[in-house]
């Protein structure tokens, strides 16, 4: 595995900062909520989205850079279900 192929390389700076603060807080969401000054459910949602993003990146190690980026946008909530599905379908058709 090349260094550039690490899953952490696919995370943006905001994700990495959140992950670092999560680790430094000992994985305590309540403490993390206090650090960010937001509610526990909001922190939980952010963590769930980050988990989903990492899972998608992990599942798609053989995917193209475009497909991985598309999946990251989806996991970040920047694409809705329908748009993500349509873009992925069109892209895959173009690749065949």
N, C-alpha and C positions, 0 to 999 in steps of 0.2 A: 504494500500500500504506500503510495506516495504521500508525502506530508500534505499536499493540496487536497487529498481525497478524504481527509478527516471530516466527520460530521460537524464538528465545531466550526470548520471553515465556512460552512453554509449558513451559519447564524449571523444575524446582523449585530451591530454594536449594542443595541438596546437589549437584545436577547442575552448576549454575553454578560452585560452588566447585571441584568436580572438574575441570571444563573449564579454569578459570583456573589451577589448579595444574599441569595437563597442559601448558598453553601456557608457563607460567613455567619448567617443567622442560625446555623445548625439545623436548617431545614424546618424552622418554625414559621409557619405562615402568619401567625398572630404577630410575631416580632417583625416580620417582613412588612406586614400591613402598616405597622407603626413607623417603620423606616420610610416608607413611601407616603405615609399620611393618607391611606385609602382604606376601604373596608376589607374585611377578611374575604367576603365573596368575590370581590374584584381581584384580589391577589390570587385566589383559587382559580378564577377564570383565566387569568394570565398564565398561571402555571399549567393549566390544562391545555391551553393553546400551544405553549412551548413543548409540552410532552407530545402533542399531536404532530407538531412540526418535526421533532426529532424522530418520531416513529416513521413518518413519511419519508424522511431523508434516509433512514436506515433501510427501509424496504426497497428503495429505489437506487441502490448502488450501481446498477447497470443502466439506469436511465440516462438520457442525454442531459446536457446542462440546461437546455430549455425546459424539459419536463420537470427537472428538479426545481427550477426557479418557479415554474407554474404551481407546483405543489406547495412551495413555501408561501407564495402569495395567497393560496387558498387557506393554508393553515393559519396565516396571519389575519385572516378575515378580510383581505383586500379583494377577494373574488367570491361571489356567491356560488352556490352549488351548480346552478344551471350554466353560468358562464364558464366555470372551471371544466365542467363536463364537455361543453361544446368545444372549447379551445383544445382540450386534450384529444377529443375525437378527430377534429380537423387536422391537428398536428400529426397524429398517428396515421391518418389516411395519406397525408403528404409524404410520409416516410416510407410507405410501401410502394 
